[in-house]
Every structure is written in C-alpha cells, then in structure tokens.
C-alpha cells in the first residue's frame, strides 16, 4: 500500500493497446493476513483517480464463482482487500490500486454461441460522487457549477474553462476502454477555494455586481 510520502505509480492506461486487455487480481486477507480469497478477471474498462482509486471498472469472468467472488470482495468484504493491476501478458510485476468506495455493482451473463457456459460482465461504479465525466467543456462547466457553492452563470464557462484547466481545480484521471473523447476528472482538495478565486476575479474584472450572479 502506498503511503503519502511515496510517489503514486501511473498505470499508463492511455498507452495500452485496446486489443490487449489488462488483468485484475483481487486478493482478500483475514485479520491474520492469510489469503482467504483470490480471484482474477480481464479488465475491459477502467478509470482510476490520480491516487489510483478505482472509480469505474468493467471486467469479464468465465465462471459464476469468479464473478460472484469479484463482486463480493467489495460489496461484502471479509477482510483486507487488495486490487492488483497487471498489464496484458505480465504475471510478476503489478501495481496495487485501491478498490472503489461502496460501489454500485452490476453483473450481466452473456451467452456465447457454441459454448455451453456464459461470460460474466461485471461493472463497478464508485458511489462517492467524485468522478466527473465530460465529452466537452460545456458539460464539464455545468457539472462544476453543480458541485461548487459559489453562484455562477452558465454563459461564463466559455470564458473561464481555460483558466480552470490551468488552475489545478480539475485532476485528470487515467482511463482505458472508455468512449473516444470522453475525459474523466476529480476535484482537487482545494477546488472550492480555487474556484471561488477565479469567479471573484471574473466578476470584478467584468464589473458585474456580485449579487447579480445566479
């Protein structure tokens, strides 16, 4: 597990070949640090925060037991849970990533022609509300306005998004297997303070009475 003083390794998700799926290994330990469960699955989509916490994950399993164990590891953990990320073809070196917080889970059983079994498609969505997805600046500005307490106007986004990107308010997440053009962000710890500063500067610079913002 990484400590606050150690650099957080990047997964390099943007560099992955979409035809070569990375691998997830989930290890569950009891209070004696003994492994009581170990399950693996192929990752088809993944979004992680800058701290390598899973915000969204899609994985496939070829067995009922594997899919149920994967979901159970985060919905009803029996001990300490480790998520290990492996690049395609790698078996030794892995990067530990943090499981999602209180995730929303979904599992779909997909029939495979000519095969008597099913492929399980398991999805996990972190329910903290930290993840912000957007295809364009207009959508991202709308979502920022919903999260920030400082009153703003919808039309201000055109003028302010460039400053917001530069300010460090938005921390871009690593992603794999997501639609082209879709970007994922979380807010910095001091996002509200930075946002307020940008809005105050904009209001004063435009000569807008502060009470007019809505």
Phi and psi in degrees as GROMACS dihedral restraints (atoms count N, CA, C in turn):
[ dihedral_restraints ]
;  ai    aj    ak    al  type     phi  dphi    fc
    3     4     5     6     1   -72.8    20    10
    4     5     6     7     1   146.0    20    10
    6     7     8     9     1  -102.1    20    10
    7     8     9    10     1   169.4    20    10
    9    10    11    12     1   -65.5    20    10
   10    11    12    13     1   -20.9    20    10
   12    13    14    15     1   -88.7    20    10
   13    14    15    16     1   -11.9    20    10
   15    16    17    18     1   -94.6    20    10
   16    17    18    19     1   142.2    20    10
   18    19    20    21     1   -65.7    20    10
   19    20    21    22     1   142.5    20    10
   21    22    23    24     1   -87.9    20    10
   22    23    24    25     1   119.1    20    10
   24    25    26    27     1   -67.3    20    10
   25    26    27    28     1   142.7    20    10
   27    28    29    30     1   -86.1    20    10
   28    29    30    31     1   146.3    20    10
   30    31    32    33     1   -84.7    20    10
   31    32    33    34     1   -20.4    20    10
   33    34    35    36     1    67.1    20    10
   34    35    36    37     1    39.5    20    10
   36    37    38    39     1   -64.2    20    10
   37    38    39    40     1   -33.4    20    10
   39    40    41    42     1   -66.2    20    10
   40    41    42    43     1   -21.1    20    10
   42    43    44    45     1   -89.4    20    10
   43    44    45    46     1    -9.2    20    10
   45    46    47    48     1   -72.4    20    10
   46    47    48    49     1   143.5    20    10
   48    49    50    51     1   -74.3    20    10
   49    50    51    52     1   121.8    20    10
   51    52    53    54     1   -61.6    20    10
   52    53    54    55     1   -15.9    20    10
   54    55    56    57     1   -89.6    20    10
   55    56    57    58     1    -7.4    20    10
   57    58    59    60     1  -115.2    20    10
   58    59    60    61     1   100.3    20    10
   60    61    62    63     1   -78.2    20    10
   61    62    63    64     1   131.5    20    10
   63    64    65    66     1   -70.0    20    10
   64    65    66    67     1   170.7    20    10
   66    67    68    69     1  -121.4    20    10
   67    68    69    70     1   140.6    20    10
   69    70    71    72     1  -112.3    20    10
   70    71    72    73     1   129.9    20    10
   72    73    74    75     1  -116.2    20    10
   73    74    75    76     1   128.2    20    10
   75    76    77    78     1  -111.7    20    10
   76    77    78    79     1   123.9    20    10
   78    79    80    81     1  -118.7    20    10
   79    80    81    82     1   129.7    20    10
   81    82    83    84     1  -116.3    20    10
   82    83    84    85     1   129.3    20    10
   84    85    86    87     1  -117.3    20    10
   85    86    87    88     1   150.0    20    10
   87    88    89    90     1   -87.9    20    10
   88    89    90    91     1  -172.6    20    10
   90    91    92    93     1   -66.1    20    10
   91    92    93    94     1   -16.5    20    10
   93    94    95    96     1   -95.2    20    10
   94    95    96    97     1    10.2    20    10
   96    97    98    99     1    66.1    20    10
   97    98    99   100     1    18.9    20    10
   99   100   101   102     1   -86.7    20    10
  100   101   102   103     1   139.6    20    10
  102   103   104   105     1   -73.8    20    10
  103   104   105   106     1   122.0    20    10
  105   106   107   108     1  -111.5    20    10
  106   107   108   109     1   -10.1    20    10
  108   109   110   111     1  -156.5    20    10
  109   110   111   112     1   141.5    20    10
  111   112   113   114     1  -147.9    20    10
  112   113   114   115     1   118.3    20    10
  114   115   116   117     1  -137.8    20    10
  115   116   117   118     1   146.8    20    10
  117   118   119   120     1  -124.9    20    10
  118   119   120   121     1   157.2    20    10
  120   121   122   123     1  -159.6    20    10
  121   122   123   124     1   155.4    20    10
  123   124   125   126     1   -86.0    20    10
  124   125   126   127     1   136.6    20    10
  126   127   128   129     1   -92.3    20    10
  127   128   129   130     1   127.9    20    10
  129   130   131   132     1  -108.3    20    10
  130   131   132   133     1   -16.9    20    10
  132   133   134   135     1  -156.1    20    10
  133   134   135   136     1   143.1    20    10
  135   136   137   138     1  -156.3    20    10
  136   137   138   139     1   135.8    20    10
  138   139   140   141     1  -129.9    20    10
  139   140   141   142     1   126.3    20    10
  141   142   143   144     1  -124.2    20    10
  142   143   144   145     1   147.0    20    10
  144   145   146   147     1   -71.8    20    10
  145   146   147   148     1   170.3    20    10
  147   148   149   150     1   -60.5    20    10
  148   149   150   151     1   -17.3    20    10
  150   151   152   153     1   -95.1    20    10
  151   152   153   154     1    12.0    20    10
  153   154   155   156     1    63.0    20    10
  154   155   156   157     1    33.8    20    10
  156   157   158   159     1   -92.5    20    10
  157   158   159   160     1   133.4    20    10
  159   160   161   162     1   -68.3    20    10
  160   161   162   163     1   121.1    20    10
  162   163   164   165     1  -102.7    20    10
  163   164   165   166     1   -28.5    20    10
  165   166   167   168     1  -154.5    20    10
  166   167   168   169     1   138.6    20    10
  168   169   170   171     1  -149.3    20    10
  169   170   171   172     1   137.7    20    10
  171   172   173   174     1  -124.7    20    10
  172   173   174   175     1   130.8    20    10
  174   175   176   177     1  -138.8    20    10
  175   176   177   178     1   158.4    20    10
  177   178   179   180     1  -120.6    20    10
  178   179   180   181     1   142.5    20    10
  180   181   182   183     1  -134.5    20    10
  181   182   183   184     1   147.3    20    10
  183   184   185   186     1   -98.4    20    10
  184   185   186   187     1     8.0    20    10
  186   187   188   189     1  -138.0    20    10
  187   188   189   190     1   149.3    20    10
  189   190   191   192     1   -60.0    20    10
  190   191   192   193     1   -45.0    20    10
  192   193   194   195     1   -61.9    20    10
  193   194   195   196     1   -41.9    20    10
  195   196   197   198     1   -64.9    20    10
  196   197   198   199     1   -43.8    20    10
  198   199   200   201     1   -64.3    20    10
  199   200   201   202     1   -44.1    20    10
  201   202   203   204     1   -66.8    20    10
  202   203   204   205     1   -37.7    20    10
  204   205   206   207     1   -67.0    20    10
  205   206   207   208     1   -38.4    20    10
  207   208   209   210     1   -63.3    20    10
  208   209   210   211     1   -45.8    20    10
  210   211   212   213     1   -69.9    20    10
  211   212   213   214     1   -39.6    20    10
  213   214   215   216     1   -65.9    20    10
  214   215   216   217     1   -26.0    20    10
  216   217   218   219     1   -64.5    20    10
  217   218   219   220     1   -26.1    20    10
  219   220   221   222     1  -110.5    20    10
  220   221   222   223     1   -24.1    20    10
  222   223   224   225     1   -85.9    20    10
  223   224   225   226     1   -32.8    20    10
  225   226   227   228     1  -144.3    20    10
  226   227   228   229     1    64.7    20    10
  228   229   230   231     1   -64.5    20    10
  229   230   231   232     1   137.0    20    10
  231   232   233   234     1   -97.4    20    10
  232   233   234   235     1     4.7    20    10
  234   235   236   237     1   179.9    20    10
  235   236   237   238     1  -158.0    20    10
  237   238   239   240     1   -75.3    20    10
  238   239   240   241     1   128.8    20    10
  240   241   242   243     1  -106.7    20    10
  241   242   243   244     1   131.5    20    10
  243   244   245   246     1  -116.7    20    10
  244   245   246   247     1   131.4    20    10
  246   247   248   249     1  -105.0    20    10
  247   248   249   250     1   123.1    20    10
  249   250   251   252     1  -115.4    20    10
  250   251   252   253     1   126.1    20    10
  252   253   254   255     1  -102.3    20    10
  253   254   255   256     1   126.1    20    10
  255   256   257   258     1  -120.2    20    10
  256   257   258   259     1   136.4    20    10
  258   259   260   261     1   -70.0    20    10
  259   260   261   262     1   159.4    20    10
  261   262   263   264     1   -56.7    20    10
  262   263   264   265     1   129.7    20    10
  264   265   266   267     1    85.6    20    10
  265   266   267   268     1    -8.5    20    10
  267   268   269   270     1   -94.9    20    10
  268   269   270   271     1   141.0    20    10
  270   271   272   273     1  -124.7    20    10
  271   272   273   274     1   -22.6    20    10
  273   274   275   276     1   -96.1    20    10
  274   275   276   277     1   -59.6    20    10
  276   277   278   279     1   -79.3    20    10
  277   278   279   280     1   135.1    20    10
  279   280   281   282     1  -143.4    20    10
  280   281   282   283     1   163.3    20    10
  282   283   284   285     1  -114.7    20    10
  283   284   285   286     1   127.3    20    10
  285   286   287   288     1   -78.2    20    10
  286   287   288   289     1   128.6    20    10
  288   289   290   291     1  -118.0    20    10
  289   290   291   292     1   154.8    20    10
  291   292   293   294     1   -86.5    20    10
  292   293   294   295     1   135.1    20    10
  294   295   296   297     1   -62.7    20    10
  295   296   297   298     1   157.1    20    10
  297   298   299   300     1   -67.3    20    10
  298   299   300   301     1   155.4    20    10
  300   301   302   303     1   -90.0    20    10
  301   302   303   304     1   121.1    20    10
  303   304   305   306     1    42.8    20    10
  304   305   306   307     1    61.3    20    10
  306   307   308   309     1   -76.5    20    10
  307   308   309   310     1   155.9    20    10
  309   310   311   312     1   -86.0    20    10
  310   311   312   313     1   130.1    20    10
  312   313   314   315     1  -115.3    20    10
  313   314   315   316     1   149.1    20    10
  315   316   317   318     1  -147.1    20    10
  316   317   318   319     1   143.6    20    10
  318   319   320   321     1  -138.7    20    10
  319   320   321   322     1   124.7    20    10
  321   322   323   324     1  -119.7    20    10
  322   323   324   325     1   129.1    20    10
  324   325   326   327     1   -91.6    20    10
  325   326   327   328     1   121.2    20    10
  327   328   329   330     1  -108.2    20    10
  328   329   330   331     1   125.1    20    10
  330   331   332   333     1   -73.6    20    10
  331   332   333   334     1   143.0    20    10
  333   334   335   336     1  -116.4    20    10
  334   335   336   337     1   118.9    20    10
  336   337   338   339     1   -55.4    20    10
  337   338   339   340     1   131.0    20    10
  339   340   341   342     1    82.1    20    10
  340   341   342   343     1     5.3    20    10
  342   343   344   345     1  -131.0    20    10
  343   344   345   346     1   133.9    20    10
  345   346   347   348     1   -76.5    20    10
  346   347   348   349     1   -15.7    20    10
  348   349   350   351     1   -98.2    20    10
  349   350   351   352     1  -176.6    20    10
  351   352   353   354     1  -123.1    20    10
  352   353   354   355     1   157.0    20    10
  354   355   356   357     1  -100.4    20    10
  355   356   357   358     1   129.9    20    10
  357   358   359   360     1   -94.4    20    10
  358   359   360   361     1   127.6    20    10
  360   361   362   363     1  -105.1    20    10
  361   362   363   364     1   109.1    20    10
  363   364   365   366     1  -105.1    20    10
  364   365   366   367     1   129.9    20    10
  366   367   368   369     1  -122.1    20    10
  367   368   369   370     1   142.0    20    10
  369   370   371   372     1  -130.5    20    10
  370   371   372   373     1   130.5    20    10
  372   373   374   375     1  -124.5    20    10
  373   374   375   376     1   120.8    20    10
  375   376   377   378     1   -63.4    20    10
  376   377   378   379     1   130.4    20    10
  378   379   380   381     1   -99.4    20    10
  379   380   381   382     1    17.7    20    10
  381   382   383   384     1   -70.5    20    10
  382   383   384   385     1   -22.0    20    10
  384   385   386   387     1    85.2    20    10
  385   386   387   388     1     5.1    20    10
  387   388   389   390     1   -72.8    20    10
  388   389   390   391     1   -32.2    20    10
  390   391   392   393     1   -72.3    20    10
  391   392   393   394     1   131.2    20    10
  393   394   395   396     1  -123.8    20    10
  394   395   396   397     1   119.6    20    10
  396   397   398   399     1  -111.2    20    10
  397   398   399   400     1   138.8    20    10
  399   400   401   402     1  -156.3    20    10
  400   401   402   403     1   141.7    20    10
  402   403   404   405     1   -93.0    20    10
  403   404   405   406     1   -16.5    20    10
  405   406   407   408     1  -152.7    20    10
  406   407   408   409     1   168.5    20    10
  408   409   410   411     1   -64.8    20    10
  409   410   411   412     1   -34.1    20    10
  411   412   413   414     1   -62.8    20    10
  412   413   414   415     1   -42.0    20    10
  414   415   416   417     1   -67.2    20    10
  415   416   417   418     1   -41.4    20    10
  417   418   419   420     1   -66.3    20    10
  418   419   420   421     1   -38.8    20    10
  420   421   422   423     1   -64.2    20    10
  421   422   423   424     1   -40.8    20    10
  423   424   425   426     1   -61.9    20    10
  424   425   426   427     1   -41.8    20    10
  426   427   428   429     1   -70.0    20    10
  427   428   429   430     1   -34.4    20    10
  429   430   431   432     1   -63.7    20    10
  430   431   432   433     1   -43.5    20    10
  432   433   434   435     1   -60.6    20    10
  433   434   435   436     1   -34.5    20    10
  435   436   437   438     1   -69.6    20    10
  436   437   438   439     1   -31.6    20    10
  438   439   440   441     1   -88.4    20    10
  439   440   441   442     1   -30.3    20    10
  441   442   443   444     1   -86.4    20    10
  442   443   444   445     1   144.7    20    10
  444   445   446   447     1   -84.8    20    10
  445   446   447   448     1   -19.4    20    10
  447   448   449   450     1   -71.6    20    10
  448   449   450   451     1   126.1    20    10
  450   451   452   453     1   -66.5    20    10
  451   452   453   454     1   139.0    20    10
  453   454   455   456     1  -142.4    20    10
  454   455   456   457     1   174.6    20    10
  456   457   458   459     1  -114.7    20    10
  457   458   459   460     1   145.6    20    10
  459   460   461   462     1   -58.6    20    10
  460   461   462   463     1   -35.2    20    10
  462   463   464   465     1   -73.4    20    10
  463   464   465   466     1   -13.0    20    10
  465   466   467   468     1   -70.2    20    10
  466   467   468   469     1   -20.5    20    10
  468   469   470   471     1   -57.1    20    10
  469   470   471   472     1   -37.8    20    10
  471   472   473   474     1   -57.6    20    10
  472   473   474   475     1   -37.6    20    10
  474   475   476   477     1   -85.8    20    10
  475   476   477   478     1   -26.3    20    10
  477   478   479   480     1  -104.3    20    10
  478   479   480   481     1   -18.2    20    10
  480   481   482   483     1   -61.6    20    10
  481   482   483   484     1   -34.9    20    10
  483   484   485   486     1   -63.4    20    10
  484   485   486   487     1   -42.8    20    10
  486   487   488   489     1   -64.4    20    10
  487   488   489   490     1   -38.4    20    10
  489   490   491   492     1   -64.8    20    10
  490   491   492   493     1   -41.7    20    10
  492   493   494   495     1   -60.4    20    10
  493   494   495   496     1   -42.6    20    10
  495   496   497   498     1   -72.4    20    10
  496   497   498   499     1   -24.7    20    10
  498   499   500   501     1   -73.2    20    10
  499   500   501   502     1   -22.3    20    10
  501   502   503   504     1    90.5    20    10
  502   503   504   505     1     7.3    20    10
  504   505   506   507     1   -61.3    20    10
  505   506   507   508     1   -42.4    20    10
  507   508   509   510     1  -101.0    20    10
  508   509   510   511     1   127.7    20    10
  510   511   512   513     1  -107.7    20    10
  511   512   513   514     1   116.7    20    10
  513   514   515   516     1   -75.2    20    10
  514   515   516   517     1   139.3    20    10
  516   517   518   519     1   -94.7    20    10
  517   518   519   520     1   155.6    20    10
  519   520   521   522     1   -80.6    20    10
  520   521   522   523     1   143.7    20    10
  522   523   524   525     1  -145.8    20    10
  523   524   525   526     1   155.2    20    10
  525   526   527   528     1  -146.7    20    10
  526   527   528   529     1   137.5    20    10
  528   529   530   531     1    75.8    20    10
  529   530   531   532     1    18.1    20    10
  531   532   533   534     1   -99.5    20    10
  532   533   534   535     1   161.7    20    10
  534   535   536   537     1   -58.9    20    10
  535   536   537   538     1   147.2    20    10
  537   538   539   540     1   -58.0    20    10
  538   539   540   541     1   134.6    20    10
  540   541   542   543     1    87.6    20    10
  541   542   543   544     1   -12.9    20    10
  543   544   545   546     1   -79.4    20    10
  544   545   546   547     1   125.5    20    10
  546   547   548   549     1  -112.8    20    10
  547   548   549   550     1   147.5    20    10
  549   550   551   552     1  -122.3    20    10
  550   551   552   553     1   136.2    20    10
  552   553   554   555     1  -138.4    20    10
  553   554   555   556     1   157.6    20    10
  555   556   557   558     1  -127.0    20    10
  556   557   558   559     1   162.6    20    10
  558   559   560   561     1   -86.2    20    10
  559   560   561   562     1   144.5    20    10
  561   562   563   564     1   -68.0    20    10
  562   563   564   565     1   159.7    20    10
  564   565   566   567     1   -59.6    20    10
  565   566   567   568     1   -34.1    20    10
  567   568   569   570     1  -103.4    20    10
  568   569   570   571     1    29.0    20    10
  570   571   572   573     1   -59.9    20    10
  571   572   573   574     1   -43.1    20    10
  573   574   575   576     1   -62.6    20    10
  574   575   576   577     1   -42.6    20    10
  576   577   578   579     1   -62.9    20    10
  577   578   579   580     1   -44.9    20    10
  579   580   581   582     1   -66.0    20    10
  580   581   582   583     1   -41.5    20    10
  582   583   584   585     1   -62.7    20    10
  583   584   585   586     1   -45.7    20    10
  585   586   587   588     1   -58.1    20    10
  586   587   588   589     1   -40.4    20    10
  588   589   590   591     1   -63.9    20    10
  589   590   591   592     1   -43.0    20    10
  591   592   593   594     1   -65.0    20    10
  592   593   594   595     1   -42.5    20    10
  594   595   596   597     1   -67.0    20    10
  595   596   597   598     1   -41.9    20    10
  597   598   599   600     1   -60.9    20    10
  598   599   600   601     1   -44.1    20    10
  600   601   602   603     1   -63.5    20    10
  601   602   603   604     1   -40.4    20    10
  603   604   605   606     1   -65.8    20    10
  604   605   606   607     1   -44.4    20    10
  606   607   608   609     1   -62.7    20    10
  607   608   609   610     1   -46.5    20    10
  609   610   611   612     1   -66.2    20    10
  610   611   612   613     1   -39.9    20    10
  612   613   614   615     1   -67.8    20    10
  613   614   615   616     1   -31.6    20    10
  615   616   617   618     1   -87.7    20    10
  616   617   618   619     1    -5.3    20    10
  618   619   620   621     1    68.1    20    10
  619   620   621   622     1    30.6    20    10
  621   622   623   624     1   -89.8    20    10
  622   623   624   625     1   128.1    20    10
  624   625   626   627     1   -58.1    20    10
  625   626   627   628     1   131.0    20    10
  627   628   629   630     1   -57.3    20    10
  628   629   630   631     1   -33.8    20    10
  630   631   632   633     1   -71.6    20    10
  631   632   633   634     1   -12.4    20    10
  633   634   635   636     1   -80.2    20    10
  634   635   636   637     1   -15.1    20    10
  636   637   638   639     1   -67.7    20    10
  637   638   639   640     1   140.3    20    10
